Amino acid sequence: MDKYKGILDNIARYVKLSDDEIEQFISKLKTTRIKKRQFVIQPGFISDYRNYIVEGAVRVFYLDELGKEHTVSIGIEDWYFTDFYSYLNRSPAEYFAEALEDSLILQMRYDDVEELCARIHPLCQYFRLYSERALSYSLKRTISNISKTSEERYWEYVNKYPQIANRVPQYVLASYLGISPESLSRIRSRP
């Protein structure tokens, strides 16, 4: 039951589930171990799972037409990840999801989540509230990317997520912030 504590605590921050509802939810979770550098999602395949990180770190990124990587999200314990467009629209993924560390994830199939949400209103409410917060953060990040300097974006991220900034490789953080690793090195070296 320990491996479910994080996700159940996450849910409890938003809604209350009965013991029976918790059991129904847990019964649909698939536990998966992934090795560092292993891909969980690849372009061209439908992203069938909403993934919750129990242990480890994962990044979601895409390759542009020149083969340059662009990190769109970095997740650690107690974060979700997937290619949400693929997951929600049942279309081929455009992103990669790669483990940055050996990781333990809980996977929820799209059809199972839909079935549970149809039966368990608080669970439906949880996913709605969680998605709304994720959308609002995404919009805030977009504004930050177009209105702030690379140095401002870096310090904003480090102050908000020091546990991630100090844990992931510099090239991943630079890619997420939309700057070169060399620029990130210069920013980090300033007093």
C-alpha positions as CSV (number, residue, x, y, z in Angstrom):
1,M,0.0,0.0,0.0
2,D,3.0,2.3,0.5
3,K,3.5,2.7,-3.2
4,Y,0.0,4.2,-3.4
5,K,0.4,6.6,-0.5
6,G,1.7,9.5,-2.7
7,I,-1.1,9.3,-5.3
8,L,-3.7,8.9,-2.6
9,D,-2.4,11.9,-0.7
10,N,-2.4,13.8,-3.9
11,I,-6.0,13.0,-4.5
12,A,-6.9,13.8,-0.9
13,R,-5.6,17.3,-1.4
14,Y,-8.5,17.9,-3.8
15,V,-11.3,15.5,-2.9
16,K,-12.4,12.8,-0.5
17,L,-12.8,9.2,-1.7
18,S,-14.5,6.4,0.3
19,D,-12.6,3.2,1.1
20,D,-14.5,1.4,-1.7
21,E,-13.7,4.2,-4.2
22,I,-10.0,4.0,-3.2
23,E,-10.0,0.2,-3.8
24,Q,-11.7,0.7,-7.2
25,F,-9.1,3.3,-8.1
26,I,-6.1,1.2,-6.9
27,S,-7.4,-1.9,-8.8
28,K,-6.8,0.0,-12.1
29,L,-3.2,1.1,-11.4
30,K,-0.4,-0.6,-13.2
31,T,3.0,-0.5,-11.4
32,T,6.0,-0.1,-13.8
33,R,9.7,0.2,-13.2
34,I,11.6,2.2,-15.8
35,K,15.4,2.4,-16.1
36,K,17.3,5.6,-16.6
37,R,17.2,6.7,-20.3
38,Q,14.2,4.3,-21.0
39,F,11.4,5.7,-23.0
40,V,7.8,5.5,-21.8
41,I,6.3,7.4,-24.7
42,Q,7.5,7.6,-28.2
43,P,6.2,9.6,-31.2
44,G,3.9,7.6,-33.5
45,F,2.3,5.5,-30.8
46,I,-0.8,6.5,-28.9
47,S,-0.1,7.5,-25.3
48,D,-2.4,5.0,-23.5
49,Y,-1.4,5.9,-20.0
50,R,-1.6,8.8,-17.6
51,N,1.6,8.3,-15.5
52,Y,2.2,9.2,-11.9
53,I,5.8,9.2,-10.6
54,V,6.3,7.4,-7.3
55,E,10.1,7.5,-7.4
56,G,12.5,9.0,-9.9
57,A,12.5,11.7,-12.6
58,V,11.1,11.9,-16.1
59,R,11.2,14.5,-18.8
60,V,8.8,14.9,-21.8
61,F,10.4,16.4,-24.9
62,Y,10.0,16.6,-28.7
63,L,12.5,16.8,-31.5
64,D,12.2,19.7,-34.0
65,E,12.8,19.2,-37.7
66,L,16.6,19.8,-37.1
67,G,16.7,17.1,-34.4
68,K,17.1,19.6,-31.6
69,E,15.5,18.5,-28.3
70,H,12.9,20.8,-26.6
71,T,11.9,19.7,-23.1
72,V,8.3,20.5,-22.4
73,S,8.1,19.1,-18.8
74,I,10.2,17.7,-16.1
75,G,8.6,15.6,-13.4
76,I,9.7,14.1,-10.1
77,E,7.9,12.3,-7.3
78,D,4.2,13.2,-7.0
79,W,3.9,14.5,-10.6
80,Y,2.0,13.2,-13.6
81,F,3.2,13.0,-17.1
82,T,2.1,11.9,-20.6
83,D,1.6,13.3,-24.0
84,F,-1.7,14.7,-23.1
85,Y,-2.8,15.5,-26.6
86,S,-2.3,11.9,-27.6
87,Y,-3.8,10.6,-24.4
88,L,-7.0,12.7,-24.6
89,N,-7.5,12.5,-28.4
90,R,-6.4,8.9,-28.9
91,S,-4.0,10.0,-31.6
92,P,-0.3,9.2,-32.2
93,A,2.1,10.9,-29.7
94,E,4.4,13.7,-30.8
95,Y,6.5,13.6,-27.7
96,F,9.0,11.4,-26.1
97,A,8.9,10.7,-22.3
98,E,12.3,9.5,-21.0
99,A,13.4,8.5,-17.5
100,L,16.1,10.7,-16.2
101,E,16.7,8.3,-13.3
102,D,15.6,4.8,-12.5
103,S,11.9,5.3,-11.7
104,L,8.8,3.7,-10.4
105,I,5.6,4.9,-11.9
106,L,1.9,4.1,-11.6
107,Q,0.1,4.0,-14.9
108,M,-3.6,4.5,-15.5
109,R,-5.1,3.5,-18.9
110,Y,-7.3,6.1,-20.6
111,D,-10.3,3.8,-20.8
112,D,-10.0,2.8,-17.1
113,V,-9.8,6.5,-16.0
114,E,-12.9,7.3,-18.1
115,E,-14.8,4.4,-16.6
116,L,-13.9,5.3,-13.1
117,C,-14.8,8.9,-13.6
118,A,-18.2,7.9,-14.9
119,R,-18.8,6.0,-11.7
120,I,-16.9,8.0,-9.1
121,H,-17.8,11.7,-9.2
122,P,-15.1,12.8,-6.7
123,L,-12.4,11.1,-8.9
124,C,-13.8,13.0,-12.0
125,Q,-13.6,16.2,-10.0
126,Y,-10.0,15.4,-8.9
127,F,-8.8,15.0,-12.5
128,R,-10.7,18.1,-13.6
129,L,-9.2,20.2,-10.8
130,Y,-5.7,18.8,-11.4
131,S,-6.0,19.5,-15.1
132,E,-7.1,23.0,-14.5
133,R,-4.1,23.7,-12.3
134,A,-1.8,22.2,-14.9
135,L,-3.3,24.4,-17.6
136,S,-3.0,27.5,-15.5
137,Y,0.6,26.7,-14.8
138,S,1.2,26.1,-18.5
139,L,-0.3,29.5,-19.4
140,K,1.9,31.1,-16.8
141,R,5.0,29.4,-18.2
142,T,4.1,30.6,-21.7
143,I,3.9,34.2,-20.5
144,S,7.2,33.8,-18.6
145,N,8.8,32.5,-21.8
146,I,7.8,35.4,-23.9
147,S,8.2,38.2,-21.4
148,K,11.2,37.3,-19.2
149,T,14.9,37.0,-19.9
150,S,16.6,33.7,-19.7
151,E,18.2,34.7,-16.4
152,E,14.8,35.7,-15.0
153,R,13.3,32.4,-16.1
154,Y,16.2,30.4,-14.6
155,W,16.0,32.1,-11.2
156,E,12.2,31.8,-11.2
157,Y,12.4,28.1,-11.8
158,V,15.2,27.5,-9.2
159,N,13.3,29.4,-6.6
160,K,10.1,27.5,-7.3
161,Y,11.6,24.1,-7.9
162,P,15.1,23.8,-6.3
163,Q,14.6,20.1,-5.8
164,I,14.4,19.7,-9.6
165,A,16.9,22.3,-10.7
166,N,19.6,20.6,-8.6
167,R,18.7,17.1,-9.7
168,V,18.3,17.0,-13.4
169,P,21.1,17.3,-16.0
170,Q,22.0,20.8,-17.0
171,Y,21.2,20.2,-20.7
172,V,17.6,19.1,-19.7
173,L,17.1,22.2,-17.6
174,A,18.5,24.5,-20.3
175,S,16.2,22.8,-22.9
176,Y,13.2,23.3,-20.6
177,L,14.1,27.0,-20.1
178,G,14.6,27.5,-23.8
179,I,18.3,28.5,-23.5
180,S,21.6,26.9,-24.4
181,P,23.6,24.8,-21.9
182,E,26.4,27.3,-22.3
183,S,24.1,30.2,-21.4
184,L,22.8,28.3,-18.4
185,S,26.4,27.8,-17.2
186,R,27.1,31.5,-17.5
187,I,23.9,32.3,-15.5
188,R,24.8,29.8,-12.8
189,S,28.3,31.1,-12.4
190,R,27.2,34.7,-11.7
191,P,27.2,35.7,-8.0
